[in-house]
Amino acid sequence: MPLSPVSAPPRIVAVGFRRINKMLQELAPDVADRAVVDVLDVGFEQAVARVRALQASQPVDVVVAAGSNGAYLRQHLELPVVLVKVGGFDLMQALAQARRLSDHIGLLTYEGMAPDLARFDRLFDFDVVQRSYRTEDEARACVRELQQAGVEVVVGSGVAVDVAEQLGLTGLFLYSMDAVREALDDAVEVARAARIEQAKRERLNTILAQISDGVIAVDRHERIQTLNPQMARWLGIEPADWIGQRLSEVCPELTLQATLRLAAPELESIERVKGKALIVSRTPIVEQGVLTGAVLSAQDPISIQRVDRHIRARIKPQAASSRYELGGFVGSSPAARRVQALASRCAQSHATVLLLGDSGTGKELIAQGIHRASDRRDMPFVAVNCAAMTETLLESELFGYEEGAFTGARRGGKVGLFEAAHRGTLFLDEIGEMPLPLQTRLLRVLQEREVLRVGATEPTPVQVRVIAATHRDLARQVEQGAFRLDLYYRLNILRIEVPPLRERLADLPEILQALVRKQLERVTIAGGAPLSEPLLAALLAQASHHSWPGNVRELDNVVERLLACAPSGPAPSTPESAQRALRELVPELFDRPHEPRRVPGVQHATSRPMSEREQAEAVLAECAGDKAEACRRLGVSRTTLWRKLKGP
């Protein structure tokens, strides 16, 4: 039932017959400054009907009543009912008055004996016959029984006194003015406390109405106390229709019985409710060490995905982090151990690192490993490919821009990657492709440790460790005027040359095993069965005769192809069948130097080494212009293929 408006005075309805009604009428003005009191001279069914009628016109906070009338109202009203209670002093006064009238006294109370009556008998040296009743008929029978036992004075409630007087006995009313006054005071306090709780509940409901999660809170009996609008919309109901009902009865899918029984949380389970999938968390409510209820919160997976896409679009650099460690650079050959040792030493320094090596050799893996092994491991790792963007786009990505810096600039501006990587690491891949104007700006950032956004006038200090990588010969680019000499010196402080796979073929078994394990962990690959031992042996044998122009990336692509495209029937079990399967699936491993097929990095005795552009054009021609197939054969991305095709 709704309570009165918090700003209005509490409204109390006092219910009682005759004697109790007269007391209520006399005492109601005493609390007029704290509450509005309506006194009704009715009881039982009529009182329930009158209170409900008053509640419909103006909310009622508390009801005050006594004896059987109060007990009846408690059973039939949803409002708090304060009972007029008989205290020990009231009982003593009434019995003392009765003693002055007669030695034969009866005490008739509603539903229960008066406490410590035996002690009172011993103290005042007289006997009191005690009875209790539930209904008016029982009260009448009890009075007749007392009369037959010789009782002359009956002390009791209004019903008991009325019946006694009707039968010719003396009746003394048990309730005092003090008891009625105390009941009215208690009712005012109950109403005040209810108003405070109402204000808290309204504030909580206002908050819950604003959140996008669905929320249901229940008491320890699983009766619904709160159900916010979002949950109501998902369930297709009106919240008021479910308040007070048991959650497991109206919606078994969302039951909180186990949470209440075990007092243990259950987080992020998937439930389908009303045809809708929800991510549901259940948590017990414990107050001062006592379990008082439980709360269920639900999220819409589609909304989560939408927010996730929004976050990725808005603040992707801030969310970037490293995935690889230095241990991911697999190999035990002298060349591999040299790279691992150099990278470990670089991780202990804050100086700029330059990684040199062919495409696909694992330069970004080493960059991430250095970051993870350094004291910046808990800070952002942000990577950008300098060859994948136009000059203007790369400038805004690296340095950011202010609002209104150019047409189409985002409102509020944009944080650049240098600022996003503050206190962390910025990995500049393909640094050799960076345009000269941006090289000048990069040099200033490295020297001054501050970045100036596009359109800004005040620089922003940044503390960033830069790791750059390239497959190009930067020294030759400096000679050709394509790369700034001062920037080259600024980058070439800590230098790691990552060897191509053809120079560390001894590491092939370890690398191959690591790649197979990694690929098998990818649940998206069709099949997913491990490679047979004969097929692995055939791959290793043939791999030692291949130049691997795409390096480890190319080998990874080969492994993925074998796992995805291996025959669905019995796995090759003999060297011959394994060789046939390998030739069918990976024909490029069997090309001989004199055959027309040419791949980057393969040296031919009768011809000069091919440039990257010539190698890319040759493979693209063999693939009839199919760039996807060319990328697969070369073991490179589309961006790298495009760069090779436009190169010298």
PEFEN-V439573 format. One record per backbone hydrogen bond with DSSP energy under -0.5 kcal/mol. NH is the residue of the N-H (numbers start at 1). CO is the residue of the C=O. Records with the same first field share a line. If there is no record, write none. Layout:
# PEFEN-V439573
NH = CO + CO
This chain:
# PEFEN-V439573
8 = 5
10 = 34
12 = 10 + 36
13 = 62
14 = 12 + 38
15 = 64
16 = 40
20 = 17
21 = 17
22 = 18
23 = 19
24 = 20
25 = 21
26 = 22
27 = 23
28 = 24
29 = 25
30 = 27
31 = 27 + 28
32 = 29
34 = 31
35 = 31
36 = 10
37 = 35
38 = 12
40 = 14 + 38
42 = 40
46 = 43
47 = 43
48 = 44
49 = 45
50 = 46
51 = 47
52 = 48
53 = 49
54 = 50
55 = 51
56 = 52
57 = 53
58 = 54
61 = 11
62 = 11
63 = 80
64 = 13
65 = 82
67 = 84
69 = 66
70 = 66
71 = 67
72 = 68
73 = 69
74 = 70
75 = 71
76 = 72
77 = 73
80 = 61
82 = 63
83 = 81
84 = 65
85 = 83
87 = 85
91 = 87
92 = 88
93 = 89
94 = 90
95 = 91
96 = 92
97 = 93
98 = 94
99 = 95
100 = 96
101 = 97 + 98
102 = 98
105 = 103 + 127
106 = 153
107 = 129
108 = 106 + 155
109 = 107 + 131
111 = 109 + 133
117 = 114
120 = 116
121 = 117
122 = 118
123 = 119
124 = 120
125 = 121
126 = 121
129 = 105
130 = 128
131 = 107
133 = 109
139 = 135
140 = 136
141 = 137
142 = 138
143 = 139
144 = 140
145 = 141
146 = 142
147 = 143
148 = 144
149 = 145
150 = 147
151 = 146
152 = 104
153 = 104
154 = 170
155 = 106 + 153
156 = 172
157 = 108
161 = 157
162 = 158
163 = 159
164 = 160
165 = 161
166 = 162
167 = 163
168 = 165
169 = 164
170 = 152
172 = 154
174 = 156
180 = 176
181 = 177
182 = 178
183 = 179
184 = 180
185 = 181
186 = 182
187 = 183
188 = 184
189 = 185
190 = 186
191 = 187
192 = 188
193 = 189
194 = 190
195 = 191
196 = 192
197 = 193
198 = 194
199 = 195
200 = 196
201 = 197
202 = 198
203 = 199
204 = 200
205 = 201
206 = 202
207 = 203
208 = 204
209 = 205
210 = 206 + 207
211 = 207
214 = 298
216 = 296
217 = 226
218 = 294
219 = 223
220 = 292
222 = 219
224 = 245
225 = 217
226 = 217
228 = 215
232 = 228
233 = 229
234 = 230
235 = 231
236 = 232
237 = 232
241 = 238
242 = 238 + 239
243 = 239
244 = 224
245 = 242
247 = 222
249 = 246
250 = 246
251 = 247
254 = 251
255 = 252
260 = 256
261 = 257
262 = 258
263 = 259
266 = 282
269 = 280
271 = 269 + 278
273 = 271 + 276
276 = 273
278 = 271
279 = 299
280 = 269 + 278
281 = 297
282 = 266
283 = 295
285 = 293
286 = 284
287 = 285 + 290
288 = 286
290 = 287
292 = 285 + 290
293 = 285
294 = 218
295 = 283
296 = 216
297 = 281
298 = 214
299 = 279
301 = 277 + 299
304 = 300
305 = 301
306 = 302
307 = 303
308 = 304
309 = 305
310 = 306
311 = 307
312 = 308
313 = 309
314 = 310
315 = 311
316 = 312
319 = 315
320 = 316 + 317
328 = 325
329 = 326
330 = 328
337 = 333
338 = 334
339 = 335
340 = 336
341 = 337
342 = 338
343 = 339
344 = 340
345 = 341
346 = 342
347 = 343
348 = 344 + 345
349 = 346
353 = 466
354 = 494
355 = 353 + 468
356 = 354 + 496
357 = 470
361 = 358
366 = 362
367 = 363
368 = 364
369 = 365
370 = 366
371 = 367
372 = 368
373 = 369
374 = 370 + 371
377 = 374
379 = 376
381 = 320
382 = 380 + 425
384 = 427
386 = 384 + 429
388 = 385
394 = 390
395 = 391
396 = 392
397 = 393
398 = 394
399 = 395
400 = 396
401 = 414
402 = 454
405 = 402
409 = 406
413 = 410
414 = 401
417 = 397
418 = 398
420 = 416
421 = 417
422 = 419
423 = 463
424 = 421
425 = 380
426 = 465
427 = 382 + 425
428 = 426 + 467
429 = 384 + 427
431 = 428 + 469
433 = 430
434 = 431
439 = 435
440 = 436
441 = 437
442 = 438
443 = 439
444 = 440
445 = 441
446 = 442
447 = 443
448 = 444
449 = 445
451 = 460
453 = 451
454 = 400
456 = 453
460 = 451
461 = 459
462 = 449
464 = 462
465 = 424
466 = 464
467 = 426
468 = 353
469 = 428
470 = 355
474 = 472
477 = 473
478 = 474
479 = 475
480 = 476
481 = 478
482 = 477
483 = 477
488 = 484
489 = 485
490 = 486
491 = 487
492 = 488
493 = 491
494 = 352
495 = 493
496 = 354
498 = 356 + 496
499 = 497
503 = 500
504 = 501
507 = 504
508 = 505
511 = 507
512 = 508
513 = 509
514 = 510
515 = 511
516 = 512
517 = 513
518 = 514
519 = 515
520 = 516
521 = 517 + 518
522 = 519
523 = 521
525 = 522
528 = 526 + 563
536 = 532
537 = 533
538 = 534
539 = 535
540 = 536
541 = 537
542 = 538
543 = 539
544 = 540
545 = 542
546 = 543
551 = 548
552 = 360
553 = 360 + 550
554 = 550
555 = 551
556 = 552
557 = 553
558 = 554
559 = 555
560 = 556
561 = 557
562 = 558
563 = 559
564 = 560
565 = 561
566 = 562
578 = 574
579 = 575
580 = 576
581 = 577
582 = 578
583 = 579
584 = 580
585 = 581
586 = 582
589 = 586
590 = 587
591 = 588
595 = 592
602 = 599
603 = 601
607 = 604
615 = 611
616 = 612
617 = 613
618 = 614
619 = 615
620 = 616
621 = 617
622 = 618
623 = 619
624 = 621
625 = 620
626 = 623
627 = 625
630 = 626
631 = 627
632 = 628
633 = 629
634 = 630
635 = 631
636 = 631
641 = 637
642 = 638
643 = 639
644 = 640
645 = 641
646 = 642
647 = 643 + 644
